[in-house]
Amino acid sequence: MSRFVFATLLLALGTPPPATAVDESSDYVGSSYPCRWTVVRTGTATQVSGSCSCGSTTCPISGAGTVDPDTGTFSFTGVIPGLCADLSCSGTGDGEELQGRCTSSTSACNIPLSATKCGNGVIDPLENCEDGNHADGDCCSARCRVDPAGTACDDGNACTIGDVCDATGTCTHVPVPPRECRRAVASRDVERCMATQCDGVGRQACRRRCKPATIRTLAYAQSECRWDPLNHTYAAHQELRIRRGDQQPITVATFDSQRVADPLGFCPAWGGREGFGGFSVLAFPLQRVGVSRDGSTIVYEVNDAAPFFPFGSLPPEANGIFMVRSDGTGRRRLGPPSGDKSFRLGPAFGKPSFQLFGAYTLNPRIAFSPDSRRITFTDLGPAPGGQQAVQIAVLDLVTGDRRLLTHLPAGTDPTPFPDSPGSSPVFLTCCPRFVDNDTIVFQTYTDPENDPEGSRPADLNRLNSFTIGIDGGHLTALPTPTLIPGAQVIPVFGVTGRRIQLFRVSMPGNPTSPPVSPPGSIFPIVEIFVKLGRTQLLQLTNYRRVDTFPAFLTPDRKRAVFLASADPLGTNPHGNCQLFSIGVHGGVPRQITHLDPGFPVPNPGCYRTFGIGYGLSRAITQDPVTSTIVFNTTMDALKLGPGAIAGADQIFAIRPDGSGLRQLTETPTGTQLANPDGFTVVRVGPFAYSGESAFQAF
């Protein structure tokens, strides 16, 4: 945590010499992480207030210091509650940038620091542009001055050449033909990988390791909000993009809003605390996405039911479930949207604090049948008592026939944090998918066999799995395995199979290894089990941690892929969230990813902002054709540097052996302080891939 917190601290300390005629009372940003500070100088005294993102929380910093206006030399003392109680910093500033060092009795607080006004969202004196980040294709220098015409720039697009700034400060380019574009994309991915993923590996072996993992069809939402901090308003823009193989993404749907009031600060909270794009379902129209298993068809849902929806009420024909071919043609509306929202709101939601657990979002894919003819999803329908309840729906893409298959009882969505007044409920019934063309499997906290009226409250640890035919018949409960005393299966969506099944099981005892998050948490020790055949149950992990999650079984059913922050091989010393695999009969695990957020965080692991998958839910997909694994993470997977890790959520592909890592999205994610009216946040998600996803919750 200290590196990015303190990299912004010095912004409060320096003041320019009077000869520069620069008013140092301004907003500053750190040069390595998105933070905002307000500095006020009176004579030779300075006061500072502000905050920085510290992993999944916000760290307030305050203090006071002195400065010599003639030389820019400063000294400062302050405090970061809970981390540094005796912080002391000194250095020099030139009115635009600050350089110095902080010391403290806390070793983590001893670090060189730097900060700048460039990128604070305001055109300060001596500036004539904002941003200073060439990686996003602008022509604004690191000192926030428009680059001269002819200056080389980079629009981030591998399918253009000759990127150069024109006289207006615009990065211009020349497009290349599609075949050359594909070659350029593959070449870029190889070069990135070879530059960052081959420590201690010879060049030829490195090149083999970095041959890009093969992908088919990826569909994802790219969402953007532009916030005005003075008037507490924002405007929103969203696109649905499709990427096929090595081709550049195409946009098949766009949505734009008017500028609307944002009194509760959704936009800055989304940008400053929630690094994952899946949270966009609270304010943007794209809710669910699905890709057929053959990669030819995309189905997506548009719904204006989001609580912070800024687009105004959409016309009936704009809301609905839509289908489009992967080349962007053949778009048609299949019917109205689902009545089951992709989010749940708790009591804390809507309060100015905007607590994380005030809203719970879940982004399960729209699931296709193996023959790509039908889709399944959750919807609302009548329960046995006449109430509206979540049911399983199926839609035939050829005939347009849509029907509810189940008659599940109503009930109250379970709450994972019953002792927390701000916690939000989770999903009562979720995540249907096809076992074959005629059978669907789904999970529910209801019990239609033993509690058909829904009179018994939902139990968070009682997740039932059922199969049902596409004609609505043959509802069959899948057996729950018998476990050791004190252990029980806990919520796992979408990994139930026929003969071999993965389970996430809570174990008795207290976690002995970090993370034990949060203090006093209800999260128990969890381990991965596999059920072989009808009776044999085998424990695959023994990490005694709270954040070990099953992902999927490989197509040959020989290995189980899972998420963990453990370090069983001595190759994950910082406890970051990683992908592992292990044989279904046990053995030595294999670490697939070696991800790092790029700076120390106080509480690493798979529950945290810097993890794999979105928030408290996570989806990992394996391509059944190429075996490529597709996942999203906020960590700097390719070690591209500070500009890539500023709360970024990107989608990646990798082979099961850990080779071929490539970044599939090129979105300038995170908080971009890019205009004088405030800042812009861009996120990726929800998304879907042409493979079956295993979906984990909690």
N, C-alpha and C positions, 0 to 999 in steps of 0.2 A: 504493500500500500504506500509506503513512504515515498517511493520514487516519483509517482505521479502527483501525490499530494504536495510534496515539497517543491516539485518543479513549477508549481504555480504560486508558491508562497511569496517569492521575491517580488512578484508584481506589485505587492503592496508597499515595497520598501524604498525604491529609488525615486528620485525626482530629477528632472533635467536641469542643467544650468540655465540661468535666466536668459543667456544669449540665444538659446534655441527658441525662445518665445513659445514654448509648448506648455500647455496647462496639464500638469501631471495628475490633477484630480480627474480621474477617468476610470473606465472599466478596462481590466486587463485579463488576459488568458494565459494559461501555462503553455509552454511550447511542446509538451509531450502528452497532455491529456486535457479534455474539455472542462474547464473550470471558469467561473466568472467571479471577479472581485470588484468591489467599489472602493476606491481610494480617495480620501479627502485630506488635503494638506492645508494646514493653517500655520503660516510662517515657516518655521523649520520643523514643525511637528506633523506627523502623519498618523491617520487612523485608518484601519482597514476592516472590512466586513465581507463575508462571502462564504462560499462552500465549494467543495469538490466531490465528485463521485469517488467513493472508496469501495470498490467491489459492488455489492448490491445495496450499500447504504450511502448516506451523505454525511460528510465530515465538515462541520462548521469550524472555521478558523477565525480568530480575532486577536488583535494586539495593537501595539503602538510603537512608534519609533521616531527617530530624528534623521534629518538629511541636510547635507550641505548643498544649497542650491547652486553654488558656483562650480563644484566638482562632481556632483551627483553621488558622492559617497554617503552611504546610509548605514544605519544599524537598527536592529529591530528585536523586540522580545514579544513573545506571544505564547499561546497555548492551543493545543488540539485536544479537546476533552477525550479522555480515555486512551490517549496515545502518548502525547508529549506535554508534560506539565511545565517544562523549563526550556522552551525553545529559544535559541538566540541566533540571529542571522545578521550578516553584514555583506557589503559588496558595493558595486557602483552601477549607475544607470546613465544612459545618454538621452533619455527622454522618449525612447522608443523601445529599447530592450534593456533588460536587467541581467546582470551576472553576479553571482555571489556564492555563499556557502552558509548552511545552517548546522548548528551543533546542538547537542542535547545529551542528557544523561541516558536517554534511550538510544541505543546504538542504531536503531532503524531510522532515526531522525538526523543522522550525520551524513549529509549528502550534498554534492554540488547542485545548484538550482539555476534556472533561467526562466524568463517570462517576457512577454511582449504585448504591446497594444495592438499589433497587427492581428486581425482576426477577431476583434472584440465586437464586431457588428456595427461599429461607428466609424465614420470617416474622420479621423482625428487630424489635427494640424500636421502638415508635412505628408499626409496621405492623399491619394486620389482614387483608391480602389480598396476593396476588402478581400480577405481570404488568405492570400499568400501561400496557397497550396497548389503547386504545379501538377500534382497527381490527379486533380480533378479537371484538368484541361483548361484552366484559366490562364490569363496572361497578367496576373497580379503577382508582383515579387514578394519575397519574404519580408520586405519593408513596406508592403502595401502601396506600391507605386506601379502604375501601368508600365509593362515592359515595352521597349521600343519595337517598332515594326521590324520583322525579320528575326526576332528572338525565337529560338526553338522552344516548343511547348509539347505537351503530351496530353492528348484527349482521352487517354486510357483505352482506346479502341485499337485492337491489333489489326483490324481490317481497314485502316487508313494509313497513308504515308504522307510524308512531307509536312508534318504538323509544324506550323509557324504562326507567330502572332502577326496580326495585321495592325494597321494604324489606329484602329479603334479599341485595341486590347482584346480582340477575339482570336481564339485559337482556331485557325483554319486548317483544312486538310484535303487530301484527295482520296476518294474511295478506291479500293482495289476489287478486281473481279471475285466472284464467289469462291472459285477454286483456290485462288491465291489467299483469300481470306481464311479458309479452313487450314491451309498450311501455316499461315501466320499465327492463328490461334494455337495450334499444336506446338509450334516453335516457341511461342511465348511461354506456354505451360512448361515445356522442357527446360527452358532457360531459368525460369523461376525456381523450379524444383532443384536443378543442379546447383544453383547459387545458395540454397538454404537447407537442403535435405541430405547432404552427402558428407558430413563430417567423418573423416577417417576412411573414406571410401575412394578407391581409385577412379580415374575419369571414365574408363570404359564401363566399369561396374556401376558407376553413378548414372551414366547415360541409360543403361539398361533399367536401373531402378526408377528412373524418371520418365520412362515411356508413359505418356498420359493414360490413366485408366479410361477405358471406353465407356461412353455414355450413350443413351438413346434419347428419351424425351423428358424434359424438365419443364414444369409450369409453375410460375410463382408470381405473387403480387409484389409490386414495388410501390411503397407508400411514402408520401412526403407531406409534412406539415410545416408551414412557415409561420413562425410565432412573432408577434409584436409585444415585447415585454412592457412597453409603456401603456398600451391600451388593453392589454390582456385579451388579444384576439388572435385568431389564426385562420389561415386558408389551407385547404387540403387538395392534394392531387394523388391519384392512384392509377396504376396501370397493371394489366394482366399480361405477362410476358411468357413466351414459349421459346425454349432453346432446344434444338435438335442436334445432337452430336457436336461437331466442331463448328457449326454455323453460328453466326451472331444471333442473339435473341430478336424475335419479332414481337410487336405489341398488337394484341388482338382486342383489347377493350381499354377505355380510359374514362376517368371520372374526375370532375373538377368541382370545387365548391366556391361559394362566395366567402368573403371574410366574415367570421362569426365570433361572438363573444366566447371567451375561454376562462371564466372566472375561477375555475378549480384547477387550471393549469395542466390539462391533459397533455398538451404538446411538450412542455418542458419536462414533465414527469416521464413521459415516454422516451424522451431523448436523454435525460440525465440519469434515470434509474433502471429502466427496463431496456436491456440491450437487444431483446429479441423482437423480430418483426411480427410474430404471431399475435402480439398484443394489439395489432392494428384492427382486429375485429371489433374493438370497442368504439371506433370512430370512422371506419371506412366501409364501403359497401360490399367489397369482396369478402365472403365468409368462408366458404369451403371450396376446395379444388380437388379434382381427381384426374388421373391419366390412365388410359386403358393399358392393359398389360403389353399389348403389341406396340404401344407408343403412337398410335394413329389418331386418337381422339382425346380431347380435353373436355371435361364437364366442370362448370363452375357455378357457384351460387351468388346472386346479388340480392342483398336484403338491407333495407334502410332502418332496421330495428335497433341499431347500435345506440347506446345511451348518450354518446357524445357526437352523434351523427351531424356533421356540419353541412351536408349537401342539400338540405331541404327534403321534403317528402318526394320521393321518386314516383313517376307515373306508374300505374300498375304493370304496363308492358315492360318497364325497365327493371322491375323487381322480378326475380324468378330464378329458375335453374336453366342454364344455357349449355349448348353443345357447340363445339367448333373443331374442325380438323387441325391437326398439328401444323399444317402449313398456313393456317390463318383463314382458310376458306370454309364455306358451308355453315356459317353461324346460324343457329336457330334456337328459339325458346322452346323448352320442353314442358314448362308449366310454372306454377307459382313456387316461391321459395319454401323451404321447410319451416314449419311452425316451431321447431325446437331450436332455440338460440344457441350459438356457439360460445356463449359466455354465461357466467352466473355472477350476480352481484350480492355482496354481503352488506351488513349494516354499516361498515366503515366507508363503503364506497359513496362518493359524493361529498365527503368531508374535505376541508381544505388540505389536510395532511396527505390525502391521496395515498393511503396505505396500500401496499402491495396486495395484501390478502383481502382488500375490499372488493376485488374483482378477480375472478378466476376464469381464464379462457382456455379453451381446448380446441385444437385444430385438427381433428381427425380427417383423413382424406375421404373423399367420395370413392367408394370401392366399386371396382368393375368386376364382372364375372370373367372367368378365364377366356370365354369366347368373345368378350367385349360387347355383348349384346345388351346387357342389363347393368344397372347400377343399384346400389343399396345405400341407405342413409337413415338417420333417425328423423321422425316427424311427430306431430301431435295427432292423437286420435282418441276415441272414447275408451275409457277404462270400464271394468265390470260394474262399477258403481255409478257410471254416467259421467264422471269427471273427465276432463281432458288430461291425458297423460302421454308420456313419451312412448312411441311405438316404433317398430321396425318397418320401413317402407322399401318397396322395390319399384323400379321404373324401367320399362322396356323401351330402349332407344329406337327400335324399329317401328313399333306400333304406337308408341306414346302412352301405352297403358300404365297407370300408376295405381298402386294399391298398398294398403296397410296389411301386413302379414300377422301382426300380433294383437292381442287384446290384454296387454299387461296391466296390472293394477296401478293405481295412482299411489303416490307417496311423497314424502318430503326428501328432497335431495340431501344426502349425507353431508355432514360438516366435518372436515378433517381436524379442525382445531376447536373443539367444543368449549374450551376454557378461554378462548380468545374472542372478545366482543367484536372485533373487526373482521373475523374470518368469513370467507365466502363459502357457500356450498359448492360441491362438485356435482358430477353428473350421475343421475339415477340409472340411466340406461345409455349405453354408448357403443360406438365403434363396430357396427356390423361389417362383415366381410364374407366373401364367398369361399366356401370350402371346395365346391365344384360348381358347375353351371346350374345346378338345381337345388343347392343347399347353402344356407347362410348360417354363420356362427356369430353370436353377439354376447355381450356381458351386461348384467344388470344387478342392481342391489335389491330389486324386488324378488319375490318368490311366488310366481304364479301357481305353483303346484301346492304349496303348503299354506300360502297366505293370499288367496286369489282376490280378496277384497282390499289388500294393501293396508290392513289395520296395524301391522307391526312396523315400527319405525325402521328406516334403513340403517344397517350396521356397516360402518366403513370397512370392516374386516370380513364382511360376508358378501363377496362378489361371486355371483352365480353365472355359469356359462351354459348357453343353450344353443342347439341347432334347430333350424326350422326350414321347411321346404318353401320354394318360391310360390307355391300355391297356397301357403298359409297353413299347411298341415304338418303333422309329425313333429310337433314341438317336443324336444327331447333334452333333458338336463344331462350335462356332462358330469361325470363323477369327480368329486373333490378328493385328492389323494389323502391318505392317512399319514400323519406326520408324527414326529416325536412330541412328547408332552410339552405343552407351553408354546408350541409353534403353530402358525396358521398362515394360510395363503392370504396375501394382501393384494390390493388392486393392480391388476395387470390386464391391459386391453390388447387383444389382437395377437397373442402368441399361442393361442390354444390350437393344437393340431389333432390329428386322429390317433396315431400310434405313439409318436414321440412328442412330448409337451414340455415346455419350459414354464417354471413357476418362480415367482418371487415370494419368499417365505420369511415372515418375521420369526426371530429366534429369541428365546429367553435370555435374560441378562442385560447388562449395560454395555454400550460400545466402549471398547478399550483403546481405540485409535481415533484420532481426529479424521474427518470432522464429526463432532458430536452435536452438530448445530440444530437449532440454536440452543443456548443453555435452557434446560428445562423442557426441551422439545419432547413431543409425544412420539417422535420417530424412533422406532426400535432398530435393533440389529436386523439387517436383512441379508439373506444369502440366496444364491441361485441353485435351484434344483432342476433335475430333468427326470421325467417319467418315461421309462422305456417299457413298451408293451402295456399290459394291463395292471401289473402289480409292482414292478421294480422301480424304486424311487432312489435316486442317487444325488447326493449333495456335491456340487461342482466347485463352490467357493467356501472359504472360511476366513473372511477378512474382518469380521466383527465390526463392520461400519454401517452407517445408516443410508448410504447412497450407492448401493450396488444394484443395478437394474438389468434384467434380461432384455435383449434386443430381438434376436431371431435365430433360427436354426438355418444353417447353410442348405442350399438346394439338395445336396446329397445326404442331408440329415446326419452328418458325421461330426460337425462342430457347432458349438453354441457361441454366439457373439453376444457380448454384454458390455455395459458401461460400469466403470468403477474409478474411484480415486485412490485405490490401493496401490502398493508398490511391491508386488510379489516377485519381481525380477530384478529389483534394484535399478530400474530405468525410469521411475517416476517419482523422484525424491521430493518434489514440491507438492505432491498430492493433487495434481490437476486431474480433471475429468478426462478419461481416455477410453478408447475402444479396445477391448481385449477379445480373444477367442480361446476356446478350450474344447478338447474332445468330449463327446457326450458320455464317454466312459471315464472321464477325468484325465489326469495327467498334468503336464506343465503348460500353463497358459502362454499365449502369444500376445504381446502388446502390439496392436495395429497402428495406433496413432501416437505421436509424441508432441502433443499440443501444449502451448504455453501462452498465457495472456500477454507476455512481453514485459511484465513488471510484477513485483511481489504483491500478493493480495492477502488480506488477513485471514480469510476463511476460504481456501480453495475447495474444490470438490464438485460433484455433479448436481448439488442443489443450488449452486450459486449462479450469479449473473455470468461469470466467466466459466461456462460449461459447454455441454453438447446438448442440443435440443432446447426447446423453449421453456424457461421458467421451471414450474413444477410438473410439466409434462414434456415428453420428449419422443420423437419418432425417428427411427433409423430404417432405411430401406436398402435391401439388397436386390440388384438386378438379377432376375432368374436366368437371363440369357448370357450376360457378360460377367456375372458375379461381382460387379462393381458395387461398392457400398456408397450410398449417398446420405449425407448428414449435414446439419447446419451447426455452426458454433460461433461464439463471440470471441474466441481466442485467435491469436495471430498465427494461424496454422502454417503459413508460408514465410513467416518472419520477415514481413515486408516493412516493418517499422512502425513508428508512432501513428502515422496517418492511417494505417490499416487497422489499428486496435482501439480507436476511440469509440468504444461501445459498439464496434462493428458486429453485424450478424450476416455472415456470408454462407453460401452453400458450397460444399466441397464433395469431391469424389475420390475414392481410394480403393486399391485392391485389398483383398482379405489378408495378404501377406505384408501390407503396409507400404507397398510400392505404388508409384503412379499418382501421388497426391496432386490434385489440381483444383483450382478455384473456379467454380461454375458461374458465379455472379460477380459483376464488376461494379457494384453499386457503391457510391461514396457514402457509406453508412456512418452513423453516429451524428453528433451535433456539429453542424457546419455553420460557423459564425460568418456568414458570407454576404450580408447586406446591411445597410444602415438602419433598416426597419426592425432588426432582431436577428433571429437565427432560423436555420432550416434543419430539420431532422429527416433523414431518409432511412427506411428500413426495408428489409426483404422478408416476406412471409405474409400469410401462410403459403406453403408450396406443396407440390406433389410430384412424384416421379413414376416412370413406367415400370414399377415393380411393387411388390406387396410390402406395406409398412407394418412393422410391429410398433404398437403405440403404448407408451408407459405413462402412468399418471401417479404422482407422488412417489 
